[in-house]
């Protein structure tokens, strides 16, 4: 029993020293590096650019416009080319780039009268922005991220 008591006292004494070393102004604070000091985590790794694009076609005789999208490309040109190719492969006429984005999320909302594209830091924000700009009768046509990770 006495052994357990001594062990408990030793554990408490050791943990008190670790807590004390985290207090600013203490001697240990400047000599012991802890994760809270930010040592080693101040430099962010460089993310490569990851591009995405959204394209839309002219309306056909049925007043339908087709679209294409692409994410995860190394250059804006590659993402745009892939989005244009998808649009034309789906039967789009005179497809053009509506939105290009790098390391972001994008959403496209559409209705019978309007198409609105939005890009934001998160998918949720992008969807919300697109719907707010488009109006009540809109639906999300496309939403995706090109994160660069």
Secondary structure by P-SEA (a helix, b strand, c coil): caaaaaaaaaaaaaaaaaaaaaccccccccccccccccccccccccccbbbbbbbbbccccccccccccccccccaaaaaaaaaaaaaaacccccccccccccbbbbbbbcccbbbbbbcccaaaaaaaaaaaccccccccbbbbbccc
